[in-house]
């Protein structure tokens, strides 16, 4: 499969929220350019986009699909697998991972779901299993599982040259753990090589740093347009960006925007794995800004319980633009632009 994987989160409802036809055409264009590996997740709610893109592709069976689930029980895992097969219109899912795992302990907490994925692997319904993570502790946990005789085919870790977004360590610690896991036969495809745009100012250095690592088999890069696809495909072929491509990428910096009508409920803060969100006290509250939401959701005065008013605030230096916070916001106040 191609060493460049298309990260489909960027065209999904959690980020760009492109119209379905446009999003499908962007994905299909990536396939036509030789990218035959795509990363998605149950959480992204974009299986329909990928299915539509596959119908525009000359060799849909040649596309490798990796997806993820937060399932922790057998029933939830079964639902996740059947949803993927149904919505992607595929009898077999190439890669199925447990989503955003943190450690050996969290893997054990999801053991029932993982055992079901392994059963599907034995039946040929899934080709490979594993986990995605932002944590060094999880990679070490996967090593421990392999030493216990439990199969771990794939690891999908956050990894970049500055260590942005790694929750419990730095680049060196992650590299050491990944190297050991890879030496045990686990395939590794990285995410956030450009750190959600933080490293777009030096894309050649950032991507080159990750790709030169012998333990990195592939890299998922989020792309929202044909221009981005063309630029990244050329880089993976030639090892460099043209001046024009570099300028386009540098101008593509994405940011997390928080609307003024944020109700300060804290759901996004609890969801953020990077510690990039916090609640800050504000002096003013305009109930009219909440519209009809006041009847369905608790205003910040009550939700915090200390009589003060809060709203969410982002630390841009920590945010990796995953967009996961946007889904848990009850009033849709968070958006990735």
Residue, then its C-alpha position, 0 to 999 in steps of 0.5 A: x500500500x502507499x506510504x502516504x495515507x489520506x487522513x479523512x478527518x479533515x473533510x469530515x463533519x468534525x473539521x471542514x464539513x465539506x459538502x458530501x459530493x465535494x468531500x467524496x471527489x477530494x477522496x476519489x482524487x487522492x485515490x486517482x493520484x496513487x494513494x491507496x490507503x485511507x484512515x477513518x474512524x467510527x467517531x468521524x461519521x464519514x463512512x458515507x463519504x468514503x463509500x461514495x468516493x470508492x464508487x468513483x474509483x476504478x479499483x475500489x477493492x485496491x483501497x486499504x481502509x483503516x478505521x477505529x472504534x471506542x468500543x469497550x464491550x463485545x456488543x459495542x465492538x460487534x456494532x462498530x464492525x457491522x456499521x463499518x462493513x455496512x456503511x463502507x459497503x465492504x465485507x472485509x475491513x482491512x485494519x480495525x483499531x481501538x481508538x485513542x488508547x492510553x496504556x496497558x490498563x486501558x487496553x485491558x479495560x477494552x479487552x472484551x472489544x479487542x477480543x471480538x476484533x481478534x475473533x473477526x480477524x480469525x474469521x477473515x472479517x478483519x485483516x489486522x487489529x491494533x490501537x491508535x494513541x497519543x501516549x508513549x504508555x500505550x506503545x509500551x502497553x502494546x509491547x507488553x501485550x505482545x510479550x503475553x502472546x496477544x496479537x498486535x498487528x498495527x499501531x497508529x501513534x501520534x508522532x512528530x519531530x517536536x513531540x507536539x501532542x504526545x500526552x506523556x513524554x516527548x519525541x525521543x521517548x515515543x521513538x524508543x517505544x515505537x522502535x521496540x514495538x516495530x522490531x516485534x513485527x507490528x506495523x506502524x503508521x503515524x499521525x500528526x507529522x505536521x502537528x495539526x499545522x504547527x510544523x507547516x512552516x517547515x513541512x519538508x523537515x517535519x515530514x522528512x524527519x518522520x519518514x526517515x525513521x525505520x520504524x515508520x511504515x506509513x504516515x497519515x496526512x489530513x488533506x482537504x483539497x486537490x492542491x494539498x493532495x498534489x503537493x503531498x504526493x509530489x513530496x512523497x515521490x521526490x522528497x521535496x516541495x516546490x516553492x509554490x507547494x511550500x507556500x500553499x501548505x504554509x498558508x493552510x494553517x488551521x485553527x480551533x475557533x470558539x464562538x462567543x455563544x460557548x456556554x462554558x459547560x466543560x465538555x470540550x475540556x474533558x474530551x481534549x487529550x492534549x490538554x489544550x482547552x480550559x475554562x476561563x472566567x468571564x465577566x459577562x453573560x448574554x443569555x440571548x446568545x444561547x437562543x433555544x439552548x437555554x431550555x436544553x442545556x445548563x448555563x455555565x453559572x449552574x454547571x460549574x456550581x460556584x456562581x461564576x460564568x465561564x467559557x472555553x479557551x484554547x491553548x493554540x500551542x497545545x492544540x493538534x487540530x483533531x477536532x474531537x472537541x467539536x463533536x461533544x460541544x452541545x451548542x456547536x460552538x467549536x469549529x476547526x477552520 
